[in-house]
Amino acid sequence: MFKGMGDMSKMMKTAQEMQTKMAEMQEALSSVTVVGESGAGLVKATCTAKGDLTALDIDPSIFHPDEKEVVEDLILAAIKDAQAKAADRSQSEMSRMTEGLGLPAGMKLPF
């Protein structure tokens, strides 16, 4: 009569485990960093895997007053590169987690 309750209990336990693992993964992504660059490495931007910008490194050789727009473009390109790498790394880590939980490949988390 209550056979379905055992399955529901198991599902709830699995959901709680997944929620705990998601929280752990989000915390871990805060400590993983990626570096994006532009201008053959003249501008480098460092982000966490969550996409938060944490550092910016600019080679002093590019500071010429008449090239202000070029420098701005290089900075933006490096930040975008770092953020793209952060998104890729985050997705990779999430995919690894979903495989460990037995969820279908390509499933997007959080729901």
Buried (B, 14 or more C-beta within 10 A) or exposed (E): EEEEEEEEEEEEEEEEEBEEBBEEBBEEBEEBBBBBBBBEEBBBBBBBBBBEBEEEEBEEEBEEEEEEEEBEBBBEBBBEBBBBBBBEBBEEBBBEBBEEEEBEEEEEBEE
